[in-house]
Amino acid sequence: MTGSQQQLRQGDVVAKKYEIDALVGEGPIGTTYTARNLSSGKKVALKVIHGPSVGMAVAQGVVQRIQAARADALVPVLDSGEHAGQLFVVSEVFEGETLRRMLDSYAGERKSFSLQEACQIVVRVLEAVEAAHAAGLVHRQIKPANVLVQSR
C-alpha cells in the first residue's frame, strides 16, 4: 500500500461491521480482503479503495459506479462505506477460480477448452464489460488473473 494507507490485519474491524480474515490481493484501485460480517456471520470480500492514490472524489465516484453496475456476470455489491479515511466496497465472496489458474491447470494436463467452454467464458466477460461500461466504469485490468470462473 502506498503513503498513509495501512494494510489491515486479521482481526481488524472495519466500520464496526466487518472483521478482516485475510489479504486476498492488491491492485491499482484497492486492496481486497476476505472478511466476516459481524451481524450475519457471512463471509464477504472487502475492497479498500486507494483514496489518496486516485483522489477521494474519484474514489467516491468509482464506488457509486460499482454499486450501479448490475449484471449476472458481475459479483454483486452488498455494502460500501468509509473506514479510517478510506472508502471500501463489500461484495459476495465468489466461489470459483481465476481463468489464469484454469489455463495453467489445463496446460499442465495438456488439455484445452472446448469451443463451447471458451465461448461461454468470452460471452460472460463481454457481458461484465458491457455492464461496467454502462455504469461508466472502465476496468483497465482485464486479464486471466482478474476473470473469475465458476463451473456448474
C-alpha positions in Angstrom: 0.0 0.0 0.0 1.1 3.5 -0.6 1.6 6.5 1.6 -0.7 6.9 4.6 -2.7 3.7 3.8 -2.3 1.0 6.4 -2.7 -2.6 5.5 -5.5 -4.3 7.5 -4.6 -7.3 9.6 -6.6 -10.4 10.6 -9.0 -9.5 13.4 -9.2 -5.7 12.5 -12.8 -4.5 12.4 -13.9 -2.2 9.5 -16.7 0.3 10.1 -17.8 -1.7 13.2 -19.4 -4.2 10.7 -16.7 -6.4 9.2 -13.9 -8.4 10.8 -10.9 -8.9 8.5 -9.9 -12.6 7.9 -7.1 -12.5 5.3 -5.5 -10.4 2.5 -6.6 -11.6 -1.0 -4.6 -9.2 -3.2 -3.8 -5.7 -4.2 -4.4 -3.9 -7.4 -4.2 -0.3 -8.8 -7.6 0.7 -7.4 -7.5 -1.1 -4.0 -6.7 -3.9 -1.7 -9.0 -6.8 -1.3 -9.6 -8.9 1.9 -11.9 -11.7 2.9 -13.9 -10.6 6.0 -16.8 -11.7 8.1 -20.0 -9.7 8.5 -20.3 -9.3 12.3 -24.1 -9.2 12.3 -24.8 -12.2 10.0 -21.5 -14.1 10.2 -21.5 -14.3 6.4 -18.1 -14.3 4.7 -17.6 -11.4 2.3 -15.0 -9.7 0.1 -14.0 -6.3 1.2 -12.0 -3.9 -1.1 -10.4 -0.8 0.4 -10.2 1.8 -2.3 -6.8 3.6 -2.5 -8.4 7.1 -2.0 -5.2 9.2 -1.8 -3.7 7.5 -4.9 -6.8 8.3 -7.0 -8.3 11.2 -5.0 -11.2 10.8 -2.6 -13.8 12.4 -5.1 -12.7 10.0 -7.8 -12.8 7.1 -5.3 -16.4 8.0 -4.3 -17.4 8.1 -7.9 -15.9 4.7 -8.5 -17.8 3.3 -5.5 -21.1 4.7 -6.8 -20.5 3.3 -10.3 -19.6 -0.1 -8.9 -22.8 -0.1 -6.9 -24.8 0.9 -10.1 -23.3 -1.8 -12.2 -25.7 -4.7 -12.4 -25.3 -7.9 -14.4 -25.4 -11.6 -13.8 -21.8 -11.7 -14.9 -20.7 -9.3 -12.1 -20.3 -10.1 -8.4 -23.0 -8.1 -6.6 -22.0 -5.2 -4.3 -23.6 -5.6 -0.8 -22.3 -2.5 1.0 -19.9 0.4 0.9 -18.7 2.9 3.4 -15.7 4.7 4.9 -13.1 3.4 7.4 -10.1 5.4 8.6 -10.5 7.9 5.8 -10.6 5.2 3.1 -13.6 4.1 1.1 -14.5 0.4 1.0 -16.8 -1.8 -1.0 -18.2 -5.1 0.2 -19.3 -7.9 -2.2 -20.2 -11.5 -2.1 -17.3 -13.9 -2.0 -17.0 -15.6 -5.3 -16.7 -19.3 -5.1 -14.7 -20.3 -8.2 -11.2 -19.8 -9.6 -9.4 -17.4 -11.8 -9.2 -18.0 -15.5 -5.4 -17.8 -15.1 -5.4 -20.8 -12.7 -7.7 -22.7 -15.1 -5.4 -22.0 -18.0 -2.4 -23.1 -16.0 -4.1 -26.2 -14.9 -5.3 -27.1 -18.4 -1.8 -26.5 -19.7 -0.3 -28.8 -17.0 -2.7 -31.5 -18.0 -2.2 -30.9 -21.7 -5.9 -30.1 -22.1 -7.7 -27.3 -23.8 -11.1 -25.6 -23.5 -13.8 -26.9 -25.8 -15.2 -24.4 -28.2 -18.4 -24.2 -26.1 -16.4 -23.6 -22.8 -14.3 -20.9 -24.5 -17.3 -19.1 -25.9 -19.2 -19.2 -22.6 -16.2 -17.6 -20.8 -15.8 -14.9 -23.5 -19.5 -14.1 -23.6 -19.6 -13.7 -19.8 -16.6 -11.5 -19.8 -18.2 -9.3 -22.5 -21.4 -9.1 -20.5 -19.5 -8.0 -17.5 -17.6 -5.4 -19.5 -20.8 -4.1 -21.1 -22.4 -3.7 -17.6 -19.4 -1.9 -16.3 -19.2 0.4 -19.3 -23.0 1.1 -19.0 -22.3 2.2 -15.4 -19.4 4.4 -16.5 -16.6 2.1 -15.4 -13.5 1.1 -17.3 -11.7 -1.9 -15.7 -8.2 -1.3 -17.3 -7.0 -4.7 -15.9 -8.9 -7.3 -17.8 -6.6 -10.3 -17.8 -7.0 -14.0 -16.9 -5.9 -13.4 -13.3 -8.9 -11.0 -12.9 -11.5 -13.1 -14.6 -13.4 -15.3 -12.1 -14.9 -18.5 -13.4 -17.4 -20.7 -11.7 -18.1 -24.1 -13.1 -21.6 -25.5 -12.8 
